[in-house]
Amino acid sequence: MGKFVIKTQKDGQFYFNLVAGNGQSILKSEAYTTKPACLNGINSVKSNAADDNRYEKNESKNGKPYFNLKAGNGQVIGTSELYESVASRDNGISSVKNNAPEATIDDTTV
């Protein structure tokens, strides 16, 4: 089962990683100024993960595929790592769909 891991950056802002059951990070959030805002981001991932229309498939400047997960308002709520192939990126999207809805929250900032 996947989990959301909340962490704090050096500047004090919060972010989360969605980590698959195998321990691999599959989605990272933007930085949030407060922990409640970070938790809202997690809830947004959970509620948007199943919707294919929320995934924006992209290619980095060096040609590596990746994806963004967007909320209903179009704001990016999570970004994947860079993948070696389109198939790997699509597997990453499937992993977010499978892991996010029931993922637990591991708050390392406590």
C-alpha angles and dihedrals in degrees: 000000000000128000140198112234114202116207138172123235122221089261091057097254121133130235137165138219123207104221123195123227089264090059096253118137109236103172135021126195131222117256119280125201094218136034093235089056089050090051089050087054090053091050089050091053090050093051097042101038096090095053113094090200091064093065119091111197112210144170123225123230089264092053099257117139121236138153142224125213111216133198122232090269091057096253116140110245098174142010128204129224120263113274132208094228143018089245091056090049091051089050087053090054090050089050092054090049091050099042108034104064096059099025118134123227121246108192108198092175096074 
